[in-house]
Amino acid sequence: MSKIKTTSTNFANKQALADECSEVYAANIIGGQWALAICSWLVNGKLRFGELRKRLPNITERMLTLQLQKLEENKIVKRTVYAEVPPRVEYELTPIGYELKPVIEQLENWGKKHKELDKEK
């Protein structure tokens, strides 16, 4: 997964837009196909890495790891490591992450309606 160079015009434009528009700022955090899907599973409670992997069968382990790290950096997901053998790691939404629940539900409803429009074509 490549990152945008901080010296690029593209980075500056994205940053300026995110600074001006809270919606764009939020979309940058939960945007992309995997972050939102991960949050939609975690909204129902804690899950281990393997459980998330099973619920998202087309995601690679590396991409899941990267997305979870990004969500953790943005304080959307909390990672808890238990001192057990073998180690147990659980992921859950933080309080600010749980505030996404109504947004996720609204997006789900909107997506269902839009799929119906596509079927009408």
ABEGO torsion letter per residue (X at the ends): XBBBBAABAAAAAAAAAAAABAAAAAAAAABEAAAAAAAAAAAAEBBBAAAAAAABAABBAAAAAAAAAAAAAAGABBBBBBBBOBBBBBBBBBAAAAAAAAAAAAAAAAAAAAAAAAAAX
